[in-house]
Amino acid sequence: MHDQLLVFWLQLFVLLGAAHGLGAVARRFGQPPVIGALGAGLLLSHSVLGALWPDGYAWLFPDDAVQRGLLQGVAWVGVGLLMVVTGFEADLDLVRRLGRAAAAVATGSLVVPCAVGFALGFALPDTLVGGDTPRTVFALFLSTALGISALPVIARMLAELDLMRRNFGQITLAAATANDVAGWILLGAVAGAARSGNLALGGLALSFAGVFVFMALAFALGQRAVDAALGSALRRGAGAAGPVAATLMLALGFGSVAQLFGLEAILGAFVAGILCGRSRWQSAETFARIETLTSAFFAPVFFATAGLRADLSALLDPVVLGWGALLLAAASVAKFAGAFAGARVAGLHAHEGLALGAALNARGAVELIVATVGLGAGVLNAASYTIVVLIALATSMMAPPLLRIAARRWRGSDEEQARLAQERLHGSNLLVRPERILLPTHGGPNSVLAARILDLAWPEGTKVSVFTAGDVPSADLRRVLSIFEKKPAEHVHSRDADPLPAIVEQAAHGYGAMVVGATERRAGGPMVSDFVDRLLGASPVPVIMIRRGALAERSEPEQQSAFRRVLVPAIATLPGRAAQEVAFGIARRAGAQVLLAHVVTTPAPQEELAYSRFEWRREVEALDGENDEAGHVARRVVDAAQSLAREMGVATETAIRIGLSVPRELLSLSRESGADLIVLPTSLRQLSERPFLGYGVEYLLANSEATVVVVSLPGGWRGRA
């Protein structure tokens, strides 16, 4: 046993090192690293390493069932995790919007190659048919081998080529999923036919029923189980390890249930990934940790192990080589033709059809599994097994360059380009990105204004949880929920008598930020209510607090969020960047003008600052002069803020001022410019047993007639991965 463990550790060491090494080489030649990992397995296989160094190969990869089982166990965990990551990345809303196209491509890319494979199954010579297998069963098996697509390989290829979010990338994932599901069902039916000697139609019907029942249960009841498990992990406060462990346990559980239904466990892992990605308790950090572990270790080992099982020496037989070349050409042409035809039927551009054909043609390690099952069931012999392996590897290697060429020739429709640009922008944002946002509310016009600010600032697709505790008038709740026409919104209610702990606990469950209204003020007291004060101090996530100004209070309710001019400071800090993102998001949706203000403080006495208008302009021009370091800094800060505004599609004006007090100058600018909304950044500090927003923020809260939005970041917050 000691020697077996030594060999096992060395196998992992060699496979992982070779996979990453050749992956780096593949990347230098413009191919995804997954091709290098497959190539590493080929070089370490019996046909290459075994031929060059028989003794070394025999020691490192001995012909021992236990030794093979250890390595295959790690490989299966790798493909399972890869399916979880793929499920995380699958955007079902986008797939649903592209449903007609996905259905047409899936049908064409499956039916055409299956038909070609079935026909060729009767044309191949008897020397390629395993044992006494009936020709019909052999033809059905070949049909399965040619029709299937390798979802894990395709997903990794799309991710590494940065094509996952393209429309055809999502259609490819949907079609590959359908191909994979159908392929596993057909494989089970054919394997049963090989064992029984008949077509096993009853087994095929049972497999279809198993898929239907499994999917129905997974999406009807499974989402509740996923939410409960992830929510429980977060409440236990185990840090990042809790949600990661819960996600992995869910993947194992769903995989086990799928296997129990007679399906493949990796299909269950894929469904678990989808449900975890859709859960309101899931976070980007959990996904990043699992994806890193998968791409760094498990996926390379899986792909290398898949290549390790190939035996290229069988290709020395001219008959095997000739039929192999014919089947490879037929498989590729059929998959391309089927995908292209489906794309054209769906009304997609010809370049999209070519890209879909190139991606779906990759069969990869999934087909190696099919080949292994066929060999074990006696449907294939050594020669036909080698041909299927050749098809799997060759199609995977040709897919990336062909896909890259097709994608380069098609940038997408105007709608797709605009969507991708917005996704890239929001992906680089610190705060305003399509994450889950919490909106605590007790009803009333202030809650409606807070909901409107949230709706304006955050992009479409952002999930909103409207949180209530105690009794809230149903009419007020409906009014708040009605704000989010283009955002999925849910109502979360707590029965706790004290809403503060319930809100804080809820906020810790994977939310990106919290939006809250605060209108209460008392002379000589805090600028906001005691409750909001305590909430600001306890929140684990950024809080965007809205305080209606006198201008809004005097307006009609429908006009209170009709902002025309937004003032935001241009400062080069983390809170400053977050506040700018909020301000620009609001202005873009509201069609408002933005004034970027930067104030340079001076120690000069107040009376010396009573400039005439002409002297003031001259002072600002001097500040921007070439020899004034303060002017350089101010201009760089303002330019950086303007650059972000342009990226977010917002027009801005700028103002650089000199003064003793930043808040006084901001208040003066807001009045001069007619700003009806001021967005302020702050980092909370503790003062006199209550959170302190800063003198400047509290001064503006007390004196501004405009509505004030305060973007507050908790201590130590650095944004999300």
C-alpha positions in Angstrom: 0.0 0.0 0.0 2.9 2.3 0.8 4.3 1.9 -2.7 0.8 2.4 -4.3 0.5 5.7 -2.5 4.0 6.8 -3.6 3.1 6.0 -7.2 -0.2 7.8 -6.8 1.4 11.0 -5.5 4.0 10.9 -8.3 1.3 10.3 -10.9 -0.5 13.5 -9.7 2.8 15.4 -9.6 3.8 14.4 -13.1 0.4 14.8 -14.7 -0.2 18.2 -13.1 3.2 19.5 -13.9 3.0 18.3 -17.5 -0.6 19.7 -17.9 0.4 23.2 -16.7 3.7 23.2 -18.6 2.1 22.2 -22.0 -0.8 24.4 -21.2 1.6 27.4 -21.1 3.1 26.3 -24.4 -0.4 25.9 -25.9 -1.3 29.4 -24.7 1.8 30.8 -26.5 0.6 29.3 -29.7 -2.9 30.8 -29.3 -4.7 27.7 -28.0 -6.4 27.3 -24.7 -4.4 25.5 -22.0 -6.9 22.7 -22.0 -5.4 21.5 -25.2 -2.0 21.4 -23.6 -3.4 19.3 -20.7 -4.8 16.8 -23.2 -1.5 16.7 -25.0 0.3 16.1 -21.8 -1.8 12.9 -21.3 -1.0 11.8 -24.8 2.8 12.2 -24.3 2.6 10.3 -21.1 0.4 7.5 -22.6 1.5 3.9 -23.4 1.9 4.8 -27.1 4.5 7.6 -26.5 6.1 7.3 -23.1 5.6 3.6 -23.0 7.3 3.2 -26.4 10.2 5.5 -25.5 10.8 4.3 -21.9 8.9 1.1 -21.2 10.3 0.5 -17.7 9.6 4.0 -16.6 6.0 3.9 -17.9 5.4 0.5 -16.3 6.5 1.8 -12.9 4.6 5.2 -13.1 1.4 3.8 -14.6 1.3 0.1 -13.6 -1.3 -2.3 -14.9 -3.1 -2.4 -11.5 -6.8 -1.9 -10.9 -6.3 -0.3 -7.5 -3.7 2.1 -8.9 -5.9 3.0 -11.9 -8.9 3.5 -9.6 -7.0 6.0 -7.4 -6.2 8.2 -10.4 -9.6 7.9 -12.0 -11.2 8.9 -8.7 -9.4 12.3 -8.8 -10.2 12.7 -12.5 -13.9 12.2 -11.8 -13.8 14.7 -9.0 -12.2 17.1 -11.5 -14.9 16.7 -14.2 -17.6 17.0 -11.5 -16.1 20.4 -10.2 -15.7 21.5 -13.8 -19.4 20.9 -14.3 -20.2 22.9 -11.1 -18.2 25.8 -12.4 -19.9 25.5 -15.8 -23.3 25.6 -14.1 -22.3 28.7 -12.2 -21.4 30.5 -15.4 -24.6 29.4 -17.3 -26.9 32.4 -17.7 -30.3 30.8 -17.9 -32.1 34.2 -18.3 -30.0 34.9 -21.4 -30.5 31.3 -22.6 -34.2 31.7 -22.1 -34.2 34.9 -24.1 -32.3 33.1 -26.9 -34.5 30.0 -26.4 -35.6 29.6 -30.0 -32.0 29.8 -31.3 -30.7 27.4 -28.7 -33.4 24.9 -29.5 -32.8 25.0 -33.2 -29.0 24.7 -32.8 -29.3 21.9 -30.3 -31.6 20.0 -32.6 -29.5 20.4 -35.7 -26.2 19.8 -34.0 -27.5 16.5 -32.5 -29.8 15.0 -35.2 -27.5 15.5 -38.2 -24.3 13.9 -36.8 -26.4 11.1 -35.1 -28.0 10.3 -38.4 -24.6 10.3 -40.2 -23.1 8.1 -37.4 -26.0 5.6 -37.6 -25.6 5.3 -41.4 -21.8 4.8 -41.2 -22.4 2.2 -38.5 -23.7 -0.1 -41.2 -21.0 0.8 -43.7 -17.9 0.1 -41.5 -16.2 -3.3 -42.0 -16.8 -6.2 -39.5 -13.2 -5.8 -38.3 -14.2 -2.6 -36.5 -17.3 -4.1 -34.7 -16.7 -5.5 -31.2 -17.3 -9.3 -30.8 -20.8 -10.5 -31.6 -22.4 -7.1 -31.2 -25.5 -6.7 -33.4 -24.9 -4.3 -36.2 -27.9 -2.1 -35.2 -26.5 -1.8 -31.7 -23.1 -0.9 -33.0 -24.7 1.7 -35.3 -26.6 3.3 -32.4 -23.4 3.5 -30.4 -21.5 5.1 -33.3 -24.5 7.5 -33.6 -24.1 8.5 -30.0 -20.3 8.9 -30.3 -20.7 11.3 -33.3 -23.6 13.2 -31.9 -22.3 14.0 -28.4 -20.5 17.3 -27.6 -18.1 17.7 -24.6 -19.7 20.3 -22.4 -16.7 20.6 -20.0 -14.2 21.1 -22.8 -16.5 23.5 -24.6 -17.2 25.5 -21.4 -13.5 25.7 -20.6 -12.6 26.7 -24.2 -15.3 29.5 -24.2 -14.1 30.8 -20.9 -10.4 30.8 -21.9 -11.2 32.5 -25.2 -13.4 35.1 -23.3 -16.4 34.1 -25.3 -18.7 32.8 -22.5 -20.8 36.0 -22.4 -21.2 36.2 -26.2 -24.7 35.4 -27.5 -23.4 32.4 -29.5 -21.3 31.4 -26.4 -24.5 31.0 -24.3 -26.3 29.3 -27.2 -23.3 26.9 -27.5 -23.6 26.1 -23.8 -27.3 25.4 -24.0 -26.9 23.2 -27.1 -23.9 21.4 -25.6 -26.0 20.7 -22.5 -28.8 19.3 -24.6 -26.3 17.2 -26.6 -24.7 15.9 -23.4 -28.0 15.0 -21.8 -29.2 13.2 -24.9 -25.8 11.5 -25.3 -25.8 10.1 -21.8 -29.4 8.8 -22.3 -28.4 7.2 -25.6 -25.2 5.8 -24.1 -27.2 4.1 -21.3 -29.7 2.6 -23.8 -27.0 1.3 -26.1 -25.0 -0.2 -23.3 -28.1 -2.0 -22.1 -28.7 -3.2 -25.7 -25.2 -4.5 -25.9 -25.7 -6.5 -22.6 -29.1 -7.8 -23.6 -28.6 -8.2 -27.3 -31.7 -6.1 -28.2 -32.5 -2.5 -28.8 -33.5 -2.0 -25.1 -36.4 0.4 -26.0 -37.8 -0.1 -22.5 -34.4 1.0 -21.1 -34.4 4.1 -23.3 -37.9 5.1 -22.2 -36.9 4.6 -18.6 -33.8 6.8 -19.1 -36.0 9.6 -20.6 -38.4 9.3 -17.6 -35.4 9.4 -15.2 -34.2 12.7 -16.8 -37.6 14.2 -16.6 -38.2 13.3 -13.0 -34.7 14.4 -11.9 -34.9 17.8 -13.6 -38.4 18.4 -12.3 -37.4 17.6 -8.8 -34.2 19.6 -9.0 -35.8 22.8 -10.2 -39.0 22.5 -8.2 -37.5 21.4 -4.8 -33.8 21.6 -5.3 -33.6 25.4 -5.3 -35.2 25.4 -1.8 -32.7 22.9 -0.6 -29.8 24.9 -2.1 -31.0 28.1 -0.5 -31.4 26.5 2.9 -27.9 24.9 2.8 -26.1 28.1 1.7 -28.1 30.3 4.1 -27.3 28.0 7.0 -23.6 28.0 6.1 -23.6 31.8 6.1 -25.5 32.0 9.4 -23.0 29.8 11.1 -20.3 32.4 10.4 -17.6 30.1 9.2 -16.2 32.7 6.8 -15.7 31.8 3.1 -15.1 28.1 4.0 -18.7 27.5 5.0 -20.4 28.5 1.6 -17.6 26.7 -0.3 -18.1 23.5 1.7 -21.9 23.7 1.3 -21.6 24.2 -2.5 -19.3 21.2 -2.8 -21.6 19.0 -0.6 -24.6 20.1 -2.8 -22.7 19.1 -5.9 -21.9 15.6 -4.4 -25.5 15.2 -3.3 -27.0 16.2 -6.7 -24.5 13.9 -8.4 -25.5 11.0 -6.2 -29.2 11.6 -6.9 -28.5 11.7 -10.6 -26.6 8.5 -10.5 -29.4 6.9 -8.5 -31.8 7.9 -11.3 -29.6 6.0 -13.8 -28.0 9.2 -15.1 -24.5 10.4 -15.0 -23.3 12.0 -11.7 -21.7 14.9 -13.6 -25.1 15.9 -14.9 -26.2 16.3 -11.3 -23.1 18.4 -10.5 -24.0 20.6 -13.5 -27.6 21.1 -12.2 -26.2 21.8 -8.7 -23.9 24.5 -10.2 -26.9 26.2 -11.9 -29.0 26.2 -8.7 -26.1 27.4 -6.5 -25.4 30.2 -9.0 -29.0 31.3 -8.9 -29.3 31.2 -5.1 -29.8 34.4 -3.3 -27.2 33.3 -0.8 -24.4 32.6 -3.2 -21.5 35.1 -3.5 -18.9 35.9 -6.1 -16.2 35.0 -3.6 -17.5 31.4 -3.3 -17.5 30.9 -7.0 -14.0 32.4 -7.4 -12.6 30.0 -4.8 -14.1 26.9 -6.4 -13.1 28.1 -9.9 -9.5 28.7 -8.8 -9.3 25.2 -7.2 -10.8 23.6 -10.3 -8.6 25.3 -12.9 -5.4 25.0 -10.9 -5.6 21.3 -10.0 -8.6 19.2 -10.7 -9.4 20.2 -14.3 -5.8 19.8 -15.6 -5.5 16.3 -13.9 -8.8 15.3 -15.5 -7.8 16.4 -19.0 -4.4 14.8 -18.7 -5.8 11.6 -17.5 -8.3 11.5 -20.4 -5.4 11.8 -22.9 -3.4 9.2 -20.9 -5.9 6.5 -21.9 -5.4 6.9 -25.6 -3.3 4.4 -27.6 -2.0 6.0 -30.8 -0.1 2.8 -31.9 -3.4 1.4 -33.3 -3.2 4.1 -36.0 -0.3 2.3 -37.6 -2.8 -0.1 -39.2 -3.8 1.5 -42.6 -7.4 0.2 -42.3 -7.9 1.8 -38.9 -6.2 5.0 -40.1 -8.3 5.3 -43.3 -11.6 4.6 -41.6 -10.6 6.9 -38.8 -9.9 9.8 -41.1 -13.2 9.2 -42.9 -15.1 9.1 -39.6 -13.3 12.2 -38.3 -14.2 14.1 -41.5 -17.8 12.9 -41.4 -18.2 13.8 -37.7 -16.8 17.3 -38.2 -18.8 18.1 -41.3 -22.0 16.7 -39.8 -21.6 18.7 -36.6 -20.8 21.9 -38.5 -23.6 21.4 -40.9 -26.2 20.6 -38.2 -25.2 23.6 -36.0 -25.0 25.9 -39.0 -28.4 24.8 -40.3 -30.0 25.2 -36.9 -28.5 28.7 -36.6 -29.8 29.8 -39.9 -33.2 28.4 -39.2 -33.2 30.5 -36.0 -32.3 33.6 -38.0 -28.7 33.9 -36.7 -25.9 35.4 -38.7 -23.8 33.0 -40.8 -20.7 33.8 -38.8 -22.6 32.9 -35.6 -23.5 29.6 -37.3 -19.8 28.9 -38.1 -18.8 29.8 -34.5 -21.4 27.4 -33.1 -20.3 24.6 -35.4 -16.7 25.1 -34.4 -17.4 25.0 -30.7 -19.9 22.2 -30.7 -17.6 20.0 -32.8 -15.3 19.6 -29.7 -16.0 16.2 -28.2 -13.0 15.9 -25.9 -12.9 13.8 -22.8 -16.6 13.1 -22.8 -16.2 11.1 -25.9 -13.3 9.3 -24.3 -15.7 8.2 -21.6 -18.1 7.0 -24.3 -15.3 5.1 -25.9 -14.3 3.5 -22.6 -17.9 2.4 -22.0 -18.1 1.0 -25.5 -14.9 -1.0 -25.1 -16.0 -2.3 -21.7 -19.5 -3.3 -23.1 -17.9 -5.1 -26.0 -19.5 -2.8 -28.6 -16.0 -1.5 -29.7 -12.8 -3.4 -30.2 -9.3 -2.0 -29.9 -9.3 -0.6 -33.4 -12.7 1.2 -33.3 -11.9 2.4 -29.8 -8.8 4.1 -31.1 -10.9 5.7 -33.9 -13.3 7.2 -31.4 -10.4 8.5 -29.3 -8.9 10.1 -32.4 -12.2 11.9 -33.1 -12.4 13.1 -29.5 -8.9 14.5 -29.5 -8.8 15.9 -33.0 -12.1 17.7 -32.8 -11.0 19.3 -29.5 -7.7 20.4 -30.9 -9.2 21.9 -34.1 -12.1 23.7 -32.3 -10.1 26.6 -30.6 -8.4 28.0 -33.8 -11.6 27.6 -35.8 -13.7 29.2 -33.1 -11.2 32.1 -32.8 -11.3 32.7 -36.5 -15.1 32.6 -36.6 -15.5 34.9 -33.5 -13.0 37.4 -34.9 -15.1 37.8 -38.0 -18.3 38.4 -36.0 -18.4 41.1 -33.3 -22.1 40.6 -32.7 -25.2 42.8 -33.1 -25.4 46.3 -31.8 -27.5 45.0 -28.9 -24.9 42.4 -28.0 -22.0 44.8 -28.2 -23.8 47.2 -25.9 -24.6 44.5 -23.4 -21.0 43.2 -23.4 -19.6 46.7 -22.9 -21.9 47.3 -19.9 -21.0 43.9 -18.5 -17.3 44.7 -18.8 -17.8 48.1 -17.1 -19.9 46.7 -14.3 -17.5 43.9 -13.8 -14.7 46.5 -13.1 -16.9 48.5 -10.7 -16.4 48.4 -7.0 -20.0 48.8 -5.9 -22.5 49.4 -8.7 -22.5 45.9 -10.3 -25.3 43.4 -10.9 -25.2 41.8 -7.4 -27.9 41.3 -4.9 -29.0 44.5 -3.1 -30.9 44.6 0.2 -33.6 47.3 0.7 -35.0 47.4 4.2 -38.3 49.2 4.3 -41.1 50.2 6.7 -43.3 51.8 4.1 -43.9 55.4 3.3 -42.6 57.9 0.7 -39.1 57.7 2.0 -39.0 54.0 1.1 -40.3 54.7 -2.3 -37.5 57.2 -2.9 -34.9 54.8 -1.7 -36.3 52.1 -4.0 -36.2 54.6 -6.9 -32.5 55.5 -6.2 -31.6 51.8 -6.1 -33.4 51.2 -9.4 -31.7 54.1 -11.1 -28.2 53.4 -9.8 -27.9 49.7 -10.3 -28.0 47.9 -13.7 -30.7 45.8 -15.1 -30.6 42.2 -13.9 -29.6 43.2 -10.3 -31.5 41.1 -7.8 -33.3 43.1 -5.1 -34.5 41.8 -1.7 -37.1 44.1 -0.2 -36.8 43.3 3.6 -39.6 44.0 6.1 -40.0 43.3 9.8 -43.2 43.8 11.7 -46.4 45.2 10.1 -45.9 47.1 6.8 -49.0 48.4 4.9 -49.5 46.1 1.9 -50.2 49.1 -0.3 -46.8 50.6 0.6 -45.0 47.3 0.0 -46.7 46.9 -3.4 -45.7 50.4 -4.3 -42.0 49.7 -3.5 -41.9 46.4 -5.4 -43.6 48.0 -8.4 -40.5 50.3 -8.8 -38.4 47.3 -10.0 -39.9 46.6 -13.4 -36.6 45.4 -15.0 -35.0 43.9 -11.9 -36.0 40.6 -10.2 -37.3 41.6 -6.8 -38.4 39.4 -3.9 -40.0 40.2 -0.6 -38.2 38.8 2.5 -40.1 39.2 5.9 -38.8 38.7 9.4 -40.9 38.0 12.5 -38.2 39.4 14.8 -39.5 42.1 17.2 -36.2 44.0 16.8 -35.6 44.5 13.1 -32.0 45.7 13.4 -30.4 42.3 14.1 -32.6 40.7 11.5 -31.4 43.2 8.8 -27.8 42.9 9.8 -28.0 39.1 9.6 -29.7 39.3 6.3 -27.1 41.7 4.9 -24.4 39.1 5.7 -25.9 36.6 3.3 -24.1 37.5 0.1 -25.4 41.0 -0.6 -23.3 43.5 -2.4 -24.8 46.6 -0.7 -27.8 47.9 1.3 -30.0 50.9 0.4 -31.9 52.6 3.2 -33.9 55.7 3.6 -33.4 58.2 6.5 -35.5 61.4 6.8 -35.8 61.9 10.5 -33.8 64.8 12.1 -33.7 66.3 15.5 -32.2 69.7 16.5 -28.9 69.1 18.3 -29.1 65.4 17.6 -28.1 63.0 14.9 -28.8 63.9 11.3 -30.7 60.6 10.9 -32.8 58.4 13.1 -31.3 56.4 15.9 -32.3 53.2 14.1 -30.4 54.2 10.9 -27.5 55.4 13.0 -27.2 51.9 14.6 -27.7 50.2 11.2 -24.9 52.2 9.7 -22.6 51.1 12.5 -23.5 47.4 12.4 -23.9 46.7 8.6 -21.3 44.3 7.2 -21.8 45.7 3.7 -21.8 49.2 2.1 -24.9 51.2 3.0 -26.4 53.8 0.6 -28.4 56.1 2.8 -30.9 58.5 1.2 -32.2 61.6 3.1 -34.9 63.6 1.3 -34.1 67.2 1.0 -36.6 70.1 1.4 -36.7 70.5 -2.4 -38.0 66.9 -2.7 -40.4 67.2 0.3 -42.1 70.2 -1.4 -42.4 68.3 -4.7 -45.2 66.0 -5.8 -44.4 62.4 -5.0 -43.9 61.4 -8.6 -41.4 64.3 -9.0 -39.3 63.5 -6.0 -36.9 61.2 -8.0 -37.0 63.2 -11.2 -33.4 64.4 -10.8 -32.1 67.0 -13.2 -28.6 67.8 -11.8 -26.4 65.6 -9.7 -23.4 66.9 -7.7 -20.7 64.4 -6.7 -17.2 65.1 -5.3 -14.2 64.0 -7.4 -11.8 62.5 -4.9 -9.3 59.7 -5.4 -10.4 57.3 -2.6 -12.3 54.1 -2.4 -15.4 55.7 -1.0 -15.1 58.5 -3.6 -15.0 55.9 -6.5 -18.0 54.1 -5.0 -20.0 57.4 -4.7 -19.1 58.3 -8.3 -20.4 55.0 -9.5 -23.7 55.6 -7.7 -24.0 59.1 -9.0 -23.2 58.2 -12.6 -25.6 55.2 -12.5 -28.4 57.5 -11.3 -27.6 60.2 -13.9 -27.5 57.8 -16.8 -30.9 56.3 -16.1 -32.5 59.7 -15.1 -30.9 61.6 -17.9 -29.4 64.1 -15.4 -26.4 66.3 -15.8 -23.5 65.6 -13.5 -21.3 68.2 -11.8 -17.9 66.8 -10.7 -16.5 69.0 -7.9 -13.0 69.0 -6.5 -12.1 71.4 -3.6 -8.5 72.3 -2.8 -8.4 73.5 0.8 -6.1 76.5 1.8 -5.0 77.8 5.1 -5.6 81.4 4.0 -7.9 83.5 6.3 -11.5 83.7 5.3 -11.4 87.4 4.4 -8.7 86.8 1.8 -11.0 84.4 0.0 -13.6 87.1 -0.8 -12.5 87.3 -4.4 -14.3 89.0 -7.2 -15.5 86.7 -9.9 -12.6 87.7 -12.1 -10.0 87.1 -9.4 -11.6 83.7 -8.7 -11.3 82.6 -12.3 -7.7 83.8 -12.3 -6.9 81.8 -9.1 -8.4 78.6 -10.6 -6.4 79.1 -13.8 -3.3 79.5 -11.7 -4.2 76.3 -9.9 -4.2 74.4 -13.2 -0.8 76.0 -14.2 2.1 73.8 -15.2 4.2 74.7 -12.1 1.5 74.1 -9.5 1.6 70.6 -8.0 -1.8 71.0 -6.4 -3.3 71.9 -9.8 -1.8 68.8 -11.3 -3.2 66.6 -8.6 -6.6 68.2 -8.8 -6.8 67.9 -12.6 -5.7 64.2 -12.5 -8.3 63.4 -10.0 -11.0 65.1 -12.0 -9.9 63.5 -15.2 -10.0 60.1 -13.7 -13.6 60.7 -12.6 -14.5 62.1 -16.0 -13.1 58.9 -17.6 -15.3 56.7 -15.5 -18.3 58.9 -16.3 -17.6 58.5 -20.0 -17.3 54.7 -19.7 -20.7 54.7 -18.0 -22.2 56.9 -20.7 -22.7 60.1 -18.6 -22.0 63.7 -19.6 -20.3 65.8 -16.9 -19.2 69.3 -16.1 -16.3 70.0 -13.7 -15.6 72.6 -11.1 -12.3 73.0 -9.2 -12.4 75.4 -6.2 -10.2 76.7 -3.5 -11.5 77.2 0.0 -11.1 76.7 3.7 -14.0 74.1 4.0 -14.8 71.4 1.5 -18.5 71.0 2.7 -19.1 74.8 2.5 -17.8 74.9 -1.1 -19.8 71.9 -2.1 -23.0 73.4 -0.5 -22.3 76.7 -2.4 -21.7 74.8 -5.6 -24.9 72.8 -5.2 -26.9 76.0 -4.8 -25.2 77.9 -7.6 -25.7 75.0 -10.0 -29.2 74.1 -8.9 -28.3 70.5 -8.0 -31.3 68.6 -6.7 -29.2 65.5 -5.7 -25.9 65.3 -3.9 -24.0 62.0 -3.7 -21.4 62.0 -0.9 -18.7 59.4 0.0 -17.8 58.5 3.6 -16.1 55.9 5.7 -17.7 55.4 9.1 -15.9 56.3 12.3 -17.1 55.8 15.9 -17.7 59.0 17.9 -19.6 59.4 21.2 -21.0 55.8 21.0 -22.5 56.4 17.6 -21.2 56.1 14.0 -19.8 59.3 12.8 -20.3 60.1 9.1 -17.7 62.9 9.1 -18.2 66.7 9.7 -18.5 67.4 6.0 -21.3 64.9 5.4 -23.2 65.9 8.6 -22.9 69.6 7.6 -24.4 68.9 4.2 -27.1 66.7 5.7 -28.0 69.6 8.0 -27.9 72.4 5.5 -28.6 71.1 2.0 -32.1 71.5 0.6 -31.2 68.9 -2.1 -31.7 65.2 -1.6 -28.5 63.7 -0.2 -27.2 60.2 -0.9 -24.5 59.1 1.4 -22.3 56.1 0.3 -20.9 54.6 3.4 -18.3 51.8 3.4 -17.7 49.6 6.4 -14.2 49.5 7.8 -11.8 47.2 5.9 -14.1 46.9 2.9 -12.2 46.6 -0.4 -14.8 45.7 -2.9 -15.6 42.2 -4.3 -13.5 39.9 -6.5 
